[in-house]
Amino acid sequence: MKIIACYSNKGGVGKTATSVNLAYSYAKAGYTVLLCDLDPQGASGFYLRVKPSKKLTDARFFEDVARFTKSIRASDFEGLDVLPANMTFRDFDVFLSRMRNKRSRLKKALVAAGSDYDVIILDCPPNFSTLSENIFKAADQIVVPVIPTTLSERTFDQLVSFFDAKKLPKNKLKAFFSMVQRRKTLHQDTMDVMKKLYRKRFLNSAIPFAADIERMGQNRAPVSVYAPRSAASAAYQSLYDEIENGVVSNT
Amino acid sequence: MPGNNSFFVIPGALDEVKFSKSFKGLTPKMNDAKPVQRFELLDCHDQSLRASGRVLIEAGGSLHLLKDGETISQRCKGKGKFAQNLPAGPVRDALADFPELRALMSVGAGQIENRAFAVLDDLQKTQVRGTVMTLYSDRGQVSLVAAQPLRGYDRAFQTVCEYLETTASGVTGVEPLFNAVFPDLTVYKAKPEIRIGTQEPSIEVATDIIRTYISVARQNEAGVIADIDTEFLHDYRVSLRRVRSVISLFKGVFSPEQTAELKRAFSDLMAPTGRVRDLDVYLLEKEDYFRLIPPQLHDGARAMFKQFEKERTQALVRLSRRFRSQAYDQQMTTLAKLFADPGNLQPGPNADRAAYEYACALIWKRYRKTCKLARSITPDTPDEDVHELRIDCKKLRYLMEFFAPLFDARAFKRIIKPLKKLQDNLGLFNDFSVQQEALHSFVQQHSNTQGRADAQLALSIGGLIAVLDQRQKAERDRVIANFQRFDSPDIRHLFRSLFHHKGD
């Protein structure tokens, strides 16, 4: 079982789109995948037409393996299951703070309920919290979408500093540029600067800003299901190839 | 994650309109049908699969095995093959208990249409998946509806299953499929049940049995001609052998002239089948023969088996030609007609004896004769006497089987068990002896006028004869002990109480 977190401390950078499309790529490659929605907004579940979990409330996520397991739903795609979120997930920090070993509860819960999956993908909420620390600890890889703008650059700096301060292994961090608009000079310049600054942290693959990705909300399916020949679909595929197989395509 | 499929047999077609409107908050959506394919229903001649509640369908280059509401599929062809020779896969594994000597043959054909469906909720999310497999023949149709649960949507799955169960109206198992699509398919039975009344005149019993087995024999002719597997000829011969034993064992039931005439007729029918059967047996035991001798001697054995294969092909061509001839057909039809009514036959002095009393007399006499011979056997008795004992045991067994319906089944089972063991022993003793003779004559046939044979061949056969001779001796050594087991006080008492009534 491998755990991949899709995380950013900034909102609206394309975490959920990345989680869903990456999870779909893994499932298509023949892996059994659990997409675990940790964001109380429940957007991952929404994209896959799975309704919010009603019964996996409050601290049960961390304490009730049977309930966790029962809340898992099959998606419409072979090999891809979903654990939908609900609004009580916003209080994770409150529950975690009351627990012993509060930084390893997530890993424990995932191992207990998800060990029969090859890959677990975590769609994470955007903040620094006890839950985030749990995520950093549980994940084997942390995929970080970064929009090449000044604010995003700043949040990524914060993330790396946080890892430094907490002595967390930075090699887990796999950042990539998201929502890239190549005709914008700002985007180009920011990418050049950040790639130089964080040479080891950035993947080569980048996801363009694309209407096809925005349409996920209407189609409620992964991009390559309804736009298989689009640039966006190809970009997610190369992101998958690079994360899973280390294959670098020239983009 | 794949779950357990459930399938339901629905006679006729699934009412799709009703199906699509039967669930609150859920809408089944049928996909377009895949192109209609031809299918063949596979089983062996005696329909072992059907008897075990299974259906094997070959369509579009795949095998689909249906059992207990589950479908197992494997991409391969099966028609004409033996189950154990299929490529490794789930269907082959599930057919592990299929008779080894029986080939999969087409017992029916028709058209098959596959459609997938998805049961969607208000978000157009699939909650249950399924398939509808419709089988048609010119006689009718049946729908096999399979539903597949999706993780986390158990309630929807249950709802759909409940609906399908109601639609199938309690129909379970695979018989409804056969009834709907192949209503005319009769089940072949190598040993049909023959009812006998205790007071029934013996001539009627004899004609009933003979008529039945003539019909069984005839049901195997096509399979011999098509050379599907070796069991057809075997069953054909066993049936005729049963007929012959009725004629010879039911003494005095037919007039002496009639008896002699019938004996000749059925012996003439059997004779042309002997060579093919012998060769079948050799070829079936090919692997065993190779195991008997060291690899250095395999070359000669290979040459011999090549010769056997060639000879079998020729012998089978001759036999098939005979089975297809008009003369043969006429002969069999005439015999069947003759036994249609006991009045057609000349009665002998025992014709009207009541079946039960006659059976007791015959079995008791045969039992005493068999025991007398068996008890006289010592390690020094000549082989001929052991062969004689084999034949006596066989006659005793046949008599008991013919009249079995008149007696207590449990008591018979207790007798048959040690008898069968003794018979198996004697059978092997006989086989090893016959095989030695056959090998010997094979070398003679393949020798030149000076009696010189090919060295490779002679080496192999010499080796085989030596081993077979030892095996034959070993079997012979077991005969006395096996008979003693059969000759226990318990079995003796059973025989006496079943068949010997004082004052008879």
Interface residues (C-beta under 8 A of the other chain):
Chain A: T32 L48 R49 V50 K51 K70 S71 I72 R73 A74 D76 G79 D81 D116 R220
Chain B: M1 L123 Q124 K125 T126 L150 R151 G152 Y153
